């Protein structure tokens, strides 16, 4: 006759996190620990079912995704002899964006060919307004790009 587990048997350590939500269950198990394993004040045992006790690092899953294991530590795109068309990701052309952008560029070029004086006046007025009202922003961007390039040059 096989012995049936009694209600006082202790669950495995992995199940303690599930049973730790009931303080009534936690108290008798914590009190039954031998004196040599008694926790220090404020420091429960690692497998203690006391609510709020720290969970050992071995039981906590790593939140970071696993790093892919590339052969020789190289990304497949850097390995010579691997054709781009054999990749799983296909890079296509966004026809809507291409169509709108192409139409605007073509219209501007045609406008410049057909009405050279008009486009010169409009663009001259536009650049004058931008330089008067947004020149500070242009200078700030140039200074930022220059500082970034200097940082890149001297940091290596």
N, CA and C atoms as an extended XYZ file, in Angstrom:
468
Properties=species:S:1:pos:R:3:atomname:S:1:resname:S:1:resid:I:1 pbc="F F F"
N         0.850       -1.177        0.000 N   UNK     1
C         0.000        0.000        0.000 CA  UNK     1
C         0.893        1.237        0.000 C   UNK     1
N         0.682        2.112       -0.992 N   UNK     2
C         1.496        3.324       -1.123 CA  UNK     2
C         1.019        4.364       -0.134 C   UNK     2
N         1.961        5.091        0.414 N   UNK     3
C         1.586        6.110        1.392 CA  UNK     3
C         1.109        7.358        0.658 C   UNK     3
N         0.013        7.866        1.087 N   UNK     4
C        -0.556        9.084        0.515 CA  UNK     4
C         0.103       10.281        1.178 C   UNK     4
N         0.418       11.339        0.392 N   UNK     5
C         0.981       12.530        1.031 CA  UNK     5
C        -0.055       13.180        1.926 C   UNK     5
N         0.384       13.606        3.058 N   UNK     6
C        -0.514       14.256        4.001 CA  UNK     6
C        -0.559       15.745        3.726 C   UNK     6
N        -1.484       16.411        4.342 N   UNK     7
C        -1.623       17.852        4.132 CA  UNK     7
C        -0.482       18.627        4.773 C   UNK     7
N         0.290       17.984        5.655 N   UNK     8
C         1.411       18.680        6.288 CA  UNK     8
C         2.706       18.502        5.513 C   UNK     8
N         2.678       17.734        4.407 N   UNK     9
C         3.917       17.567        3.642 CA  UNK     9
C         4.270       18.884        2.963 C   UNK     9
N         5.540       19.093        2.816 N   UNK    10
C         6.043       20.358        2.279 CA  UNK    10
C         6.143       20.270        0.760 C   UNK    10
N         5.618       21.259        0.021 N   UNK    11
C         5.700       21.226       -1.439 CA  UNK    11
C         7.131       21.487       -1.896 C   UNK    11
N         7.468       21.112       -3.130 N   UNK    12
C         8.812       21.407       -3.646 CA  UNK    12
C         9.062       22.903       -3.672 C   UNK    12
N        10.362       23.280       -3.777 N   UNK    13
C        10.744       24.696       -3.708 CA  UNK    13
C        10.108       25.513       -4.817 C   UNK    13
N         9.911       24.939       -5.999 N   UNK    14
C         9.325       25.692       -7.110 CA  UNK    14
C         7.875       26.044       -6.827 C   UNK    14
N         7.172       25.207       -6.038 N   UNK    15
C         5.776       25.475       -5.740 CA  UNK    15
C         5.609       26.461       -4.599 C   UNK    15
N         6.675       26.808       -3.919 N   UNK    16
C         6.568       27.701       -2.769 CA  UNK    16
C         6.123       29.090       -3.187 C   UNK    16
N         6.544       29.524       -4.376 N   UNK    17
C         6.134       30.865       -4.801 CA  UNK    17
C         4.629       30.927       -4.984 C   UNK    17
N         4.006       29.820       -5.442 N   UNK    18
C         2.566       29.812       -5.629 CA  UNK    18
C         1.837       29.781       -4.288 C   UNK    18
N         2.379       29.043       -3.319 N   UNK    19
C         1.700       28.917       -2.036 CA  UNK    19
C         2.037       30.057       -1.087 C   UNK    19
N         2.960       30.927       -1.486 N   UNK    20
C         3.385       31.994       -0.584 CA  UNK    20
C         2.341       33.077       -0.437 C   UNK    20
N         1.307       33.046       -1.263 N   UNK    21
C         0.314       34.103       -1.166 CA  UNK    21
C        -0.604       33.917        0.040 C   UNK    21
N        -0.623       32.740        0.646 N   UNK    22
C        -1.478       32.487        1.794 CA  UNK    22
C        -0.626       32.513        3.061 C   UNK    22
N        -0.714       33.594        3.877 N   UNK    23
C         0.114       33.682        5.082 CA  UNK    23
C        -0.162       32.572        6.084 C   UNK    23
N        -1.376       32.025        6.124 N   UNK    24
C        -1.688       30.966        7.084 CA  UNK    24
C        -0.892       29.706        6.766 C   UNK    24
N        -0.679       29.413        5.481 N   UNK    25
C         0.125       28.256        5.095 CA  UNK    25
C         1.603       28.510        5.346 C   UNK    25
N         2.037       29.744        5.247 N   UNK    26
C         3.455       30.065        5.341 CA  UNK    26
C         3.971       29.954        6.770 C   UNK    26
N         3.180       30.333        7.747 N   UNK    27
C         3.651       30.372        9.127 CA  UNK    27
C         4.066       29.002        9.649 C   UNK    27
N         3.273       27.917        9.502 N   UNK    28
C         3.705       26.632       10.055 CA  UNK    28
C         4.957       26.104        9.362 C   UNK    28
N         5.113       26.333        8.079 N   UNK    29
C         6.283       25.818        7.377 CA  UNK    29
C         7.536       26.570        7.803 C   UNK    29
N         7.448       27.877        7.975 N   UNK    30
C         8.611       28.653        8.387 CA  UNK    30
C         9.007       28.297        9.817 C   UNK    30
N         8.029       28.008       10.662 N   UNK    31
C         8.328       27.694       12.054 CA  UNK    31
C         8.936       26.305       12.191 C   UNK    31
N         8.732       25.418       11.204 N   UNK    32
C         9.244       24.060       11.319 CA  UNK    32
C        10.688       23.927       10.857 C   UNK    32
N        11.351       25.016       10.511 N   UNK    33
C        12.748       24.954       10.071 CA  UNK    33
C        13.635       24.619       11.260 C   UNK    33
N        14.671       23.799       11.059 N   UNK    34
C        15.592       23.478       12.153 CA  UNK    34
C        16.296       24.728       12.645 C   UNK    34
N        16.779       24.670       13.880 N   UNK    35
C        17.425       25.833       14.486 CA  UNK    35
C        18.692       26.212       13.743 C   UNK    35
N        19.401       25.213       13.144 N   UNK    36
C        20.641       25.526       12.431 CA  UNK    36
C        20.367       26.300       11.145 C   UNK    36
N        19.144       26.187       10.594 N   UNK    37
C        18.795       26.895        9.367 CA  UNK    37
C        17.911       28.104        9.650 C   UNK    37
N        17.785       28.495       10.890 N   UNK    38
C        16.912       29.612       11.234 CA  UNK    38
C        17.409       30.875       10.548 C   UNK    38
N        16.505       31.605        9.938 N   UNK    39
C        16.926       32.819        9.244 CA  UNK    39
C        17.297       33.910       10.227 C   UNK    39
N        18.180       34.763        9.798 N   UNK    40
C        18.513       35.935       10.592 CA  UNK    40
C        17.326       36.882       10.567 C   UNK    40
N        17.213       37.751       11.553 N   UNK    41
C        16.089       38.690       11.541 CA  UNK    41
C        16.109       39.518       10.255 C   UNK    41
N        14.990       39.518        9.568 N   UNK    42
C        14.871       40.283        8.331 CA  UNK    42
C        15.427       39.567        7.115 C   UNK    42
N        15.980       38.353        7.279 N   UNK    43
C        16.571       37.607        6.162 CA  UNK    43
C        15.978       36.205        6.142 C   UNK    43
N        14.885       35.972        5.413 N   UNK    44
C        14.300       34.630        5.374 CA  UNK    44
C        15.179       33.678        4.560 C   UNK    44
N        14.942       32.391        4.738 N   UNK    45
C        15.661       31.380        3.970 CA  UNK    45
C        15.343       31.552        2.485 C   UNK    45
N        16.260       31.140        1.592 N   UNK    46
C        16.002       31.299        0.161 CA  UNK    46
C        14.752       30.583       -0.311 C   UNK    46
N        14.425       29.417        0.276 N   UNK    47
C        13.221       28.712       -0.161 CA  UNK    47
C        12.048       28.966        0.782 C   UNK    47
N        12.109       30.060        1.510 N   UNK    48
C        11.079       30.386        2.480 CA  UNK    48
C         9.791       30.779        1.771 C   UNK    48
N         8.661       30.273        2.239 N   UNK    49
C         7.386       30.626        1.628 CA  UNK    49
C         6.776       31.904        2.189 C   UNK    49
N         7.526       32.663        2.967 N   UNK    50
C         6.992       33.878        3.570 CA  UNK    50
C         6.735       34.902        2.463 C   UNK    50
N         5.550       35.493        2.428 N   UNK    51
C         5.267       36.481        1.389 CA  UNK    51
C         6.254       37.638        1.445 C   UNK    51
N         6.680       38.058        0.301 N   UNK    52
C         7.606       39.176        0.211 CA  UNK    52
C         9.054       38.785        0.364 C   UNK    52
N         9.319       37.492        0.578 N   UNK    53
C        10.711       37.079        0.716 CA  UNK    53
C        11.375       37.090       -0.656 C   UNK    53
N        12.683       37.345       -0.689 N   UNK    54
C        13.367       37.403       -1.978 CA  UNK    54
C        13.413       36.034       -2.642 C   UNK    54
N        13.327       36.040       -3.960 N   UNK    55
C        13.396       34.814       -4.740 CA  UNK    55
C        14.836       34.638       -5.192 C   UNK    55
N        15.420       33.460       -5.048 N   UNK    56
C        16.802       33.259       -5.495 CA  UNK    56
C        16.935       33.548       -6.988 C   UNK    56
N        18.114       34.036       -7.380 N   UNK    57
C        18.349       34.386       -8.775 CA  UNK    57
C        18.191       33.195       -9.702 C   UNK    57
N        18.428       31.997       -9.194 N   UNK    58
C        18.309       30.817      -10.048 CA  UNK    58
C        16.864       30.552      -10.452 C   UNK    58
N        15.896       31.094       -9.721 N   UNK    59
C        14.488       30.888      -10.043 CA  UNK    59
C        13.894       32.016      -10.865 C   UNK    59
N        14.606       33.124      -11.001 N   UNK    60
C        14.094       34.271      -11.739 CA  UNK    60
C        14.558       34.165      -13.184 C   UNK    60
N        13.620       34.188      -14.156 N   UNK    61
C        14.043       34.105      -15.553 CA  UNK    61
C        14.753       35.383      -15.984 C   UNK    61
N        15.678       35.251      -16.916 N   UNK    62
C        16.429       36.384      -17.444 CA  UNK    62
C        15.506       37.186      -18.358 C   UNK    62
N        15.264       38.481      -18.062 N   UNK    63
C        14.329       39.258      -18.879 CA  UNK    63
C        14.890       39.613      -20.249 C   UNK    63
N        16.214       39.534      -20.431 N   UNK    64
C        16.811       39.872      -21.720 CA  UNK    64
C        16.593       38.737      -22.706 C   UNK    64
N        16.336       39.077      -23.967 N   UNK    65
C        16.209       38.008      -24.954 CA  UNK    65
C        17.565       37.345      -25.175 C   UNK    65
N        17.531       36.095      -25.559 N   UNK    66
C        18.781       35.381      -25.778 CA  UNK    66
C        19.520       35.971      -26.959 C   UNK    66
N        20.821       36.124      -26.793 N   UNK    67
C        21.657       36.598      -27.889 CA  UNK    67
C        21.773       35.475      -28.907 C   UNK    67
N        21.629       35.805      -30.194 N   UNK    68
C        21.780       34.743      -31.184 CA  UNK    68
C        23.216       34.232      -31.199 C   UNK    68
N        23.357       32.967      -31.435 N   UNK    69
C        24.675       32.351      -31.453 CA  UNK    69
C        25.138       32.248      -32.904 C   UNK    69
N        25.912       33.234      -33.336 N   UNK    70
C        26.424       33.236      -34.694 CA  UNK    70
C        27.731       32.458      -34.741 C   UNK    70
N        27.988       31.762      -35.848 N   UNK    71
C        29.267       31.066      -35.955 CA  UNK    71
C        30.416       32.060      -35.970 C   UNK    71
N        31.415       31.812      -35.189 N   UNK    72
C        32.610       32.656      -35.064 CA  UNK    72
C        32.272       34.063      -34.590 C   UNK    72
N        31.084       34.270      -34.019 N   UNK    73
C        30.705       35.579      -33.507 CA  UNK    73
C        30.414       36.607      -34.583 C   UNK    73
N        30.229       36.191      -35.825 N   UNK    74
C        29.962       37.128      -36.922 CA  UNK    74
C        28.501       37.074      -37.322 C   UNK    74
N        27.943       38.229      -37.605 N   UNK    75
C        26.595       38.310      -38.138 CA  UNK    75
C        26.605       37.746      -39.552 C   UNK    75
N        25.549       37.027      -39.959 N   UNK    76
C        25.542       36.436      -41.299 CA  UNK    76
C        25.721       37.454      -42.424 C   UNK    76
N        25.331       38.704      -42.201 N   UNK    77
C        25.516       39.724      -43.229 CA  UNK    77
C        26.970       40.085      -43.452 C   UNK    77
N        27.840       39.772      -42.479 N   UNK    78
C        29.257       40.094      -42.600 CA  UNK    78
C        30.085       38.940      -43.144 C   UNK    78
N        29.475       37.784      -43.292 N   UNK    79
C        30.202       36.621      -43.785 CA  UNK    79
C        30.270       36.700      -45.305 C   UNK    79
N        31.479       36.664      -45.877 N   UNK    80
C        31.567       36.717      -47.333 CA  UNK    80
C        30.976       35.457      -47.958 C   UNK    80
N        30.336       35.642      -49.083 N   UNK    81
C        29.768       34.511      -49.802 CA  UNK    81
C        28.321       34.233      -49.474 C   UNK    81
N        27.724       34.974      -48.553 N   UNK    82
C        26.312       34.789      -48.237 CA  UNK    82
C        25.530       35.817      -49.043 C   UNK    82
N        24.768       35.383      -50.046 N   UNK    83
C        24.043       36.343      -50.877 CA  UNK    83
C        22.895       36.992      -50.110 C   UNK    83
N        22.632       38.234      -50.438 N   UNK    84
C        21.590       38.991      -49.750 CA  UNK    84
C        20.212       38.416      -50.045 C   UNK    84
N        20.012       37.889      -51.243 N   UNK    85
C        18.684       37.402      -51.611 CA  UNK    85
C        18.302       36.106      -50.902 C   UNK    85
N        19.217       35.503      -50.157 N   UNK    86
C        18.892       34.291      -49.419 CA  UNK    86
C        18.433       34.598      -48.003 C   UNK    86
N        18.349       35.859      -47.644 N   UNK    87
C        17.877       36.239      -46.309 CA  UNK    87
C        16.379       36.005      -46.213 C   UNK    87
N        15.907       35.832      -44.997 N   UNK    88
C        14.476       35.627      -44.776 CA  UNK    88
C        13.682       36.914      -44.937 C   UNK    88
N        14.313       38.053      -44.710 N   UNK    89
C        13.617       39.332      -44.783 CA  UNK    89
C        13.733       39.878      -46.199 C   UNK    89
N        12.616       40.240      -46.762 N   UNK    90
C        12.593       40.831      -48.097 CA  UNK    90
C        12.356       42.330      -47.946 C   UNK    90
N        13.228       43.122      -48.553 N   UNK    91
C        13.087       44.569      -48.518 CA  UNK    91
C        12.471       45.008      -49.834 C   UNK    91
N        11.297       45.603      -49.751 N   UNK    92
C        10.592       46.005      -50.959 CA  UNK    92
C        10.562       47.505      -51.119 C   UNK    92
N         9.877       47.930      -52.145 N   UNK    93
C         9.722       49.338      -52.468 CA  UNK    93
C         8.327       49.772      -52.048 C   UNK    93
N         8.244       50.841      -51.277 N   UNK    94
C         6.946       51.395      -50.906 CA  UNK    94
C         6.480       52.248      -52.075 C   UNK    94
N         5.563       51.709      -52.855 N   UNK    95
C         5.152       52.359      -54.107 CA  UNK    95
C         4.431       53.682      -53.864 C   UNK    95
N         3.704       53.799      -52.767 N   UNK    96
C         2.983       55.047      -52.486 CA  UNK    96
C         3.975       56.171      -52.201 C   UNK    96
N         4.924       55.924      -51.315 N   UNK    97
C         5.920       56.946      -50.980 CA  UNK    97
C         6.759       57.281      -52.202 C   UNK    97
N         7.170       56.268      -52.944 N   UNK    98
C         7.973       56.501      -54.142 CA  UNK    98
C         7.190       57.309      -55.174 C   UNK    98
N         5.925       56.994      -55.357 N   UNK    99
C         5.099       57.710      -56.337 CA  UNK    99
C         4.897       59.172      -55.969 C   UNK    99
N         4.577       59.444      -54.716 N   UNK   100
C         4.353       60.829      -54.278 CA  UNK   100
C         5.646       61.628      -54.368 C   UNK   100
N         6.736       61.066      -53.884 N   UNK   101
C         8.018       61.774      -53.912 CA  UNK   101
C         8.480       62.006      -55.342 C   UNK   101
N         8.363       60.998      -56.179 N   UNK   102
C         8.757       61.147      -57.583 CA  UNK   102
C         7.934       62.200      -58.298 C   UNK   102
N         6.641       62.249      -58.022 N   UNK   103
C         5.769       63.246      -58.645 CA  UNK   103
C         6.156       64.652      -58.210 C   UNK   103
N         6.424       64.843      -56.914 N   UNK   104
C         6.817       66.172      -56.427 CA  UNK   104
C         8.154       66.617      -57.017 C   UNK   104
N         9.113       65.725      -57.091 N   UNK   105
C        10.417       66.076      -57.665 CA  UNK   105
C        10.270       66.401      -59.140 C   UNK   105
N         9.540       65.588      -59.855 N   UNK   106
C         9.335       65.823      -61.284 CA  UNK   106
C         8.597       67.137      -61.522 C   UNK   106
N         7.586       67.450      -60.701 N   UNK   107
C         6.855       68.715      -60.846 CA  UNK   107
C         7.772       69.903      -60.591 C   UNK   107
N         8.651       69.820      -59.608 N   UNK   108
C         9.575       70.912      -59.312 CA  UNK   108
C        10.560       71.115      -60.460 C   UNK   108
N        11.066       70.024      -61.021 N   UNK   109
C        12.005       70.128      -62.149 CA  UNK   109
C        11.310       70.725      -63.364 C   UNK   109
N        10.106       70.278      -63.658 N   UNK   110
C         9.359       70.826      -64.804 CA  UNK   110
C         9.055       72.298      -64.573 C   UNK   110
N         8.680       72.675      -63.362 N   UNK   111
C         8.426       74.088      -63.049 CA  UNK   111
C         9.691       74.908      -63.273 C   UNK   111
N        10.833       74.393      -62.856 N   UNK   112
C        12.094       75.103      -63.049 CA  UNK   112
C        12.456       75.263      -64.510 C   UNK   112
N        12.139       74.275      -65.337 N   UNK   113
C        12.445       74.360      -66.766 CA  UNK   113
C        11.506       75.331      -67.465 C   UNK   113
N        10.224       75.264      -67.138 N   UNK   114
C         9.232       76.087      -67.835 CA  UNK   114
C         9.185       77.527      -67.341 C   UNK   114
N         9.429       77.790      -66.084 N   UNK   115
C         9.316       79.145      -65.530 CA  UNK   115
C        10.533       79.429      -64.657 C   UNK   115
N        11.671       79.634      -65.306 N   UNK   116
C        12.917       79.831      -64.573 CA  UNK   116
C        12.878       81.082      -63.701 C   UNK   116
N        12.303       82.163      -64.210 N   UNK   117
C        12.224       83.402      -63.430 CA  UNK   117
C        11.332       83.249      -62.209 C   UNK   117
N        10.209       82.584      -62.370 N   UNK   118
C         9.254       82.418      -61.269 CA  UNK   118
C         9.843       81.547      -60.161 C   UNK   118
N        10.485       80.474      -60.544 N   UNK   119
C        11.048       79.596      -59.510 CA  UNK   119
C        12.206       80.277      -58.794 C   UNK   119
N        12.964       81.115      -59.514 N   UNK   120
C        14.055       81.859      -58.882 CA  UNK   120
C        13.535       82.842      -57.848 C   UNK   120
N        12.430       83.529      -58.173 N   UNK   121
C        11.835       84.489      -57.247 CA  UNK   121
C        11.286       83.777      -56.003 C   UNK   121
N        10.560       82.689      -56.225 N   UNK   122
C         9.937       81.963      -55.108 CA  UNK   122
C        11.001       81.365      -54.192 C   UNK   122
N        11.993       80.701      -54.751 N   UNK   123
C        13.015       80.087      -53.910 CA  UNK   123
C        13.883       81.131      -53.220 C   UNK   123
N        14.141       82.275      -53.895 N   UNK   124
C        14.906       83.355      -53.262 CA  UNK   124
C        14.167       83.939      -52.076 C   UNK   124
N        12.862       84.144      -52.235 N   UNK   125
C        12.040       84.655      -51.135 CA  UNK   125
C        12.002       83.645      -49.982 C   UNK   125
N        11.856       82.372      -50.316 N   UNK   126
C        11.773       81.335      -49.281 CA  UNK   126
C        13.082       81.231      -48.504 C   UNK   126
N        14.215       81.242      -49.196 N   UNK   127
C        15.489       81.114      -48.487 CA  UNK   127
C        15.783       82.361      -47.660 C   UNK   127
N        15.343       83.520      -48.145 N   UNK   128
C        15.513       84.749      -47.367 CA  UNK   128
C        14.723       84.697      -46.065 C   UNK   128
N        13.472       84.234      -46.146 N   UNK   129
C        12.639       84.131      -44.944 CA  UNK   129
C        13.245       83.129      -43.957 C   UNK   129
N        13.702       81.987      -44.472 N   UNK   130
C        14.281       80.957      -43.603 CA  UNK   130
C        15.521       81.493      -42.901 C   UNK   130
N        16.386       82.196      -43.625 N   UNK   131
C        17.618       82.698      -43.013 CA  UNK   131
C        17.336       83.801      -41.992 C   UNK   131
N        16.343       84.639      -42.262 N   UNK   132
C        16.003       85.697      -41.302 CA  UNK   132
C        15.367       85.124      -40.039 C   UNK   132
N        14.471       84.174      -40.195 N   UNK   133
C        13.688       83.685      -39.054 CA  UNK   133
C        14.235       82.406      -38.414 C   UNK   133
N        14.952       81.605      -39.169 N   UNK   134
C        15.430       80.329      -38.640 CA  UNK   134
C        16.938       80.157      -38.776 C   UNK   134
N        17.654       81.237      -38.973 N   UNK   135
C        19.106       81.153      -39.098 CA  UNK   135
C        19.764       80.618      -37.839 C   UNK   135
N        19.237       80.977      -36.685 N   UNK   136
C        19.782       80.494      -35.422 CA  UNK   136
C        19.691       78.969      -35.332 C   UNK   136
N        18.577       78.401      -35.853 N   UNK   137
C        18.407       76.953      -35.818 CA  UNK   137
C        19.414       76.272      -36.745 C   UNK   137
N        19.644       76.882      -37.911 N   UNK   138
C        20.637       76.344      -38.835 CA  UNK   138
C        22.023       76.345      -38.186 C   UNK   138
N        22.386       77.455      -37.565 N   UNK   139
C        23.695       77.541      -36.905 CA  UNK   139
C        23.811       76.533      -35.754 C   UNK   139
N        22.734       76.358      -35.009 N   UNK   140
C        22.736       75.389      -33.915 CA  UNK   140
C        22.925       73.966      -34.440 C   UNK   140
N        22.251       73.634      -35.516 N   UNK   141
C        22.398       72.297      -36.109 CA  UNK   141
C        23.808       72.080      -36.641 C   UNK   141
N        24.375       73.086      -37.303 N   UNK   142
C        25.741       72.961      -37.820 CA  UNK   142
C        26.719       72.761      -36.669 C   UNK   142
N        26.566       73.520      -35.596 N   UNK   143
C        27.458       73.375      -34.444 CA  UNK   143
C        27.308       71.989      -33.812 C   UNK   143
N        26.080       71.501      -33.700 N   UNK   144
C        25.855       70.173      -33.135 CA  UNK   144
C        26.478       69.073      -33.975 C   UNK   144
N        26.310       69.165      -35.287 N   UNK   145
C        26.899       68.156      -36.173 CA  UNK   145
C        28.419       68.221      -36.105 C   UNK   145
N        28.973       69.423      -36.064 N   UNK   146
C        30.426       69.578      -35.977 CA  UNK   146
C        30.964       68.973      -34.676 C   UNK   146
N        30.297       69.239      -33.561 N   UNK   147
C        30.730       68.666      -32.282 CA  UNK   147
C        30.616       67.141      -32.283 C   UNK   147
N        29.567       66.630      -32.885 N   UNK   148
C        29.391       65.183      -32.968 CA  UNK   148
C        30.498       64.548      -33.809 C   UNK   148
N        30.839       65.172      -34.929 N   UNK   149
C        31.915       64.640      -35.775 CA  UNK   149
C        33.259       64.706      -35.060 C   UNK   149
N        33.499       65.771      -34.307 N   UNK   150
C        34.742       65.853      -33.536 CA  UNK   150
C        34.789       64.767      -32.462 C   UNK   150
N        33.665       64.532      -31.815 N   UNK   151
C        33.591       63.464      -30.817 CA  UNK   151
C        33.911       62.110      -31.455 C   UNK   151
N        33.310       61.842      -32.614 N   UNK   152
C        33.578       60.578      -33.294 CA  UNK   152
C        35.041       60.463      -33.701 C   UNK   152
N        35.618       61.570      -34.155 N   UNK   153
C        37.002       61.537      -34.623 CA  UNK   153
C        37.980       61.277      -33.480 C   UNK   153
N        37.762       61.882      -32.338 N   UNK   154
C        38.725       61.774      -31.243 CA  UNK   154
C        38.411       60.660      -30.248 C   UNK   154
N        37.266       60.021      -30.359 N   UNK   155
C        36.924       58.963      -29.409 CA  UNK   155
C        37.455       57.604      -29.846 C   UNK   155
N        38.015       57.497      -30.992 N   UNK   156
C        38.500       56.194      -31.490 CA  UNK   156
C        39.987       56.115      -31.462 C   UNK   156
